[in-house]
């Protein structure tokens, strides 16, 4: 029942978006429009078909289809956003002319064909930019002062990856770049804050082997995001074991240097596998007050009652919107700013833009990031 509701909502929204795009493209289309209608209909249902093919072991068929369909998905969203923006602009200009009696004829694109060409050209340029941006691996550096760590010869370095979405269309060269980038940072600890894998896990074992080559002295830890749930319990467990990550499922561990790492499952775990709801305060309490508590949580949701119990929460999930202006919608769902925030005098929160992509292999005004967090003694602690 839940899947039927989801498919109904998806087809209504994505199908409606394609109907709008088709309407805007009409001035550019030849007289025979049925081939375009059939093509658009295929694009609407193709993402569901790709998942179906992959889950049944037909990745060789699904792979080329996925590249075409997901690139189109990104382009379509950009075209839709640009066309909507132009319509709103014309509406505002028209209302201004009526209310103020101004001559705004020079400010309006009177030709639908010209408007469609401008939107089309802009969308192509932004799509190309988004493809190039998504293939990068940027590094964001953060310094967290604290009086709870053991003094050492250098800061305690944590590297966070989030929302990598290793799956059907992940490029091997990009994984190599990611592993090389993390290795060059020389971390003491590596954490994944959810969605390291996508729901499509066929033929990505080699990526686990590449991740396994990363061997920080304090280990590698991960929490489940919603896409680990979609991948399936046994499937994702095997991948994380092979990659050398320990999954923290509503539990914590003391790893040394006065540092504890605590992780909680994404709510999708309980929804899918009908587990008992967990209380994150009860999970954090055994580690609170015994050193620096690093809290891993996929979704960027802060529970006020948990703030006194941890020192730094790392989250992801939103991708920073991934493709502007989608970030405006994710901000409504998760009204916490991207990057570093201070929750109290001694408590910090970091909201990652994510490292990979989901769906369209594009990023527009939301560059991918690997976050390197240096935990250092605070000046007030008197530790040198």
Secondary structure, DSSP 8 states (H G I E B T S, - for coil): -HHHHHHHHHHHHHHHHHHHHHHHHGGGS-S--HHHHHHHHHHHHHHHHHHHHHHTT-HHHHHHHHHHHHHHHHHHHHHHHHHHHHHHHHHHHHHHHHHH----GGGS---HHHHHHHHHHHHHHHHHHHHHHHT--EEEEEEEEESSS---SS-EEEEEE----BSTT--HHHHHHHHHHHHHTT-SEEEE-S-SB-S--TT-HHHHHHHHT---TT-EEE---HHHHHH-HHHHHHHHHHHT-EE-SSEEEEEETTEEEEE---HHHHHHH------HHHHHHTTTTSSEEEEEEEE----GGGGGG-SEEEEESSGGGSBTTHHHHHHHHS-S-SEEEE-SSS-EEEE---SS-SSSS--BSS--EEEEEEEEE-GGGT--
